[in-house]
């Protein structure tokens, strides 16, 4: 049998240069895949760490932000109309309460005031100043004048919103706020107490009790419900949570 020719040997033997090229391409593909995997793993770990930190501060960012619907028109303390457009191009912190609230509302407003003044006085992270809004759950008694006096006690920049109860309810539902007028329940309990003790309730006493959610809704500049901050509210927690939320938006 004759020996294979030179041309036959060259086609049957592997090309070292081509083999090295294939190996380098394989390495690059593997490295790229590893880099992508590490990026997503690192991002996921960052998200987990951020959510854990926010949770410690009483805040939760919604996995998908919820666009607000223009199904309400309220009035601010100056008599101006307030609709969903007023939530655009700025961050907003929205709290529901009422001016005769004995505990949660004033405590929350105090903390919001301290948080806001803190950003005004010292803001090394250059955070945007948010729009702070209190929406009354007692619009029958909280007129524009009452709201103006109330919110101004905490900060002159704060907005107080009132108006038609159905319009307030429309916004409350979008922000997952539950509110209930407990006046009838209080009156019934007082009547029972009166019957049991043979006493009379003071004449002209007005029942004005409300149960309502105490969380603060965070609305992003795109007009979307972005996050929620739960009770109890502390100004330093609000500042830390707000910074994390803003820095990690988009």
C-alpha positions in Angstrom: 0.0 0.0 0.0 1.3 3.4 -0.9 1.8 6.1 1.7 -0.7 9.0 1.8 0.2 12.0 -0.2 1.1 15.4 1.4 -2.3 16.8 0.4 -4.1 13.9 2.0 -2.1 14.3 5.2 -2.9 18.0 5.4 -6.6 17.5 5.1 -6.7 14.6 7.6 -4.7 16.3 10.3 -6.3 19.0 12.5 -5.3 22.6 11.9 -3.7 23.9 15.2 -4.5 27.5 14.5 -8.2 26.8 13.8 -8.4 24.7 16.9 -7.0 27.5 19.1 -9.5 29.9 17.5 -12.4 27.7 18.3 -11.2 27.3 21.9 -10.8 31.0 22.3 -14.3 31.6 20.9 -15.7 29.0 23.3 -13.9 30.6 26.2 -15.3 34.0 25.3 -18.8 32.6 25.0 -18.5 30.9 28.4 -17.0 34.0 30.0 -19.8 36.2 28.5 -22.4 33.8 29.8 -20.8 33.7 33.2 -20.6 37.5 33.3 -24.3 37.8 32.5 -25.2 35.2 35.1 -23.1 37.0 37.7 -24.7 40.3 36.7 -28.2 39.0 37.2 -27.2 37.2 40.4 -25.5 40.3 41.7 -28.6 42.4 40.7 -30.9 39.9 42.4 -28.8 39.9 45.5 -28.8 43.7 45.5 -32.6 43.7 45.1 -33.0 41.2 48.0 -30.7 43.3 50.2 -32.6 46.5 49.3 -36.0 44.9 50.0 -34.7 43.6 53.3 -33.4 47.0 54.2 -36.6 48.7 53.2 -38.6 46.1 55.1 -36.6 46.9 58.2 -37.6 50.6 57.7 -41.3 49.6 57.3 -41.4 50.2 53.5 -42.2 47.9 50.6 -41.8 48.7 46.9 -44.4 47.2 44.7 -42.9 44.6 42.2 -44.9 46.4 39.4 -45.8 50.0 39.8 -49.5 50.8 39.5 -50.6 53.7 37.3 -53.2 55.9 39.0 -56.4 56.4 37.2 -57.9 59.9 36.7 -61.2 59.1 38.4 -61.1 61.7 41.1 -61.0 65.5 41.5 -60.4 66.9 45.0 -59.8 70.4 46.4 -56.7 71.6 48.2 -56.8 73.9 51.2 -56.6 76.9 48.9 -59.7 75.9 46.9 -57.7 74.7 43.9 -58.6 71.6 42.0 -56.4 68.6 42.6 -56.4 65.6 40.2 -54.1 62.8 39.1 -52.0 65.2 37.0 -50.7 66.8 40.2 -48.9 63.6 40.9 -46.8 63.9 37.8 -43.1 65.0 37.6 -42.5 64.8 41.3 -42.4 62.3 44.2 -45.4 62.4 46.5 -46.1 61.1 50.0 -49.8 60.7 50.6 -51.4 60.1 54.0 -55.1 59.8 54.9 -56.3 61.3 58.2 -58.6 63.9 59.7 -58.1 67.1 61.7 -59.9 65.7 64.8 -57.8 62.6 64.9 -56.5 62.0 68.5 -53.3 60.0 67.9 -52.1 58.5 64.6 -52.7 61.5 62.4 -50.9 64.1 64.5 -48.1 61.8 65.2 -47.6 60.9 61.6 -47.8 64.6 60.6 -45.2 65.5 63.1 -42.8 62.9 61.7 -43.5 64.0 58.1 -42.8 67.6 59.2 -39.5 66.6 60.8 -38.6 64.5 57.7 -39.4 67.3 55.3 -37.5 69.9 57.3 -34.6 67.5 57.6 -34.4 67.3 53.8 -34.5 71.1 53.5 -31.8 71.6 56.1 -29.4 68.8 55.2 -29.7 66.8 51.9 -26.3 65.5 51.0 -27.8 62.9 48.6 -29.5 65.8 46.8 -32.9 64.1 47.0 -35.8 65.8 45.3 -38.2 67.4 47.7 -41.4 65.4 47.7 -45.0 66.7 47.7 -46.5 65.8 51.1 -50.3 65.4 51.0 -52.9 64.7 53.7 -56.3 63.6 52.4 -59.1 64.0 54.9 -61.4 61.0 55.6 -63.9 63.5 57.2 -64.7 66.0 54.4 -68.0 67.0 56.0 -66.1 68.7 58.9 -62.7 69.3 57.3 -63.4 72.2 55.0 -60.6 74.2 53.2 -60.1 76.5 56.2 -59.8 73.6 58.7 -57.4 71.8 56.4 -55.3 74.9 55.9 -55.0 75.5 59.7 -54.2 71.9 60.3 -51.5 71.1 57.7 -49.9 74.5 58.2 -49.1 73.6 61.8 -46.8 70.9 60.5 -45.3 72.6 57.4 -46.4 75.4 55.2 -45.6 73.4 52.0 -47.9 70.5 52.9 -51.2 70.1 51.0 -54.5 69.2 52.6 -57.1 67.6 50.3 -60.9 67.4 50.8 -64.0 67.4 48.7 -66.7 65.0 47.7 -66.7 61.7 49.8 -67.1 59.6 46.7 -64.1 61.3 45.1 -62.0 60.8 48.2 -63.1 57.1 48.2 -62.0 56.8 44.5 -58.4 57.9 45.4 -58.4 55.8 48.6 -59.2 52.6 46.7 -56.4 53.2 44.3 -54.0 53.6 47.2 -55.4 50.6 49.1 -56.6 52.8 51.9 -59.5 51.5 54.0 -61.6 54.0 55.9 -64.8 53.7 58.0 -66.9 56.3 59.7 -67.4 54.8 63.2 -69.8 57.5 64.4 -72.8 55.2 64.3 -71.0 52.4 66.1 -69.8 54.9 68.8 -73.4 56.3 69.2 -74.7 52.8 69.6 -72.1 51.9 72.2 -72.9 55.2 74.1 -76.6 54.4 74.0 -75.9 51.0 75.5 -73.7 52.5 78.1 -76.4 55.1 78.9 -79.0 52.5 79.3 -76.8 50.3 81.5 -75.9 53.2 83.8 -79.1 55.3 83.5 -77.1 58.3 82.4 -77.6 60.7 79.6 -75.0 61.7 76.9 -74.1 65.3 76.9 -76.4 67.4 74.8 -75.1 68.4 71.3 -72.2 65.9 71.4 -70.9 65.1 67.9 -69.6 61.7 67.0 -66.7 62.0 64.6 -64.7 58.8 64.9 -63.0 57.2 62.0 -61.0 54.1 61.4 -58.6 54.4 58.5 -55.4 52.9 57.2 -52.3 54.6 58.6 -49.7 53.9 55.9 -48.1 56.5 53.7 -48.4 55.9 49.9 -45.3 56.8 47.8 -46.2 57.9 44.3 -43.4 58.3 41.7 -43.0 61.1 39.2 -44.7 59.0 36.5 -47.9 59.1 38.6 -47.7 55.5 39.7 -48.2 53.9 43.1 -44.6 52.9 43.8 -44.3 51.9 47.4 -45.9 52.0 50.8 -44.5 52.9 54.2 -46.2 51.3 57.2 -46.7 52.4 60.8 -45.1 53.3 63.0 -43.6 56.3 61.2 -40.3 57.9 62.3 -38.7 60.7 60.5 -35.3 59.1 60.3 -36.9 55.9 58.9 -38.8 58.0 56.4 -35.6 59.7 55.2 -33.7 56.4 54.8 -36.6 54.7 53.0 -37.2 57.7 50.8 -33.6 57.8 49.8 -33.5 54.0 49.0 -36.7 54.2 47.0 -35.6 57.3 44.9 -32.1 56.0 44.3 -33.3 52.7 43.0 -36.1 54.0 40.8 -35.6 52.9 37.2 
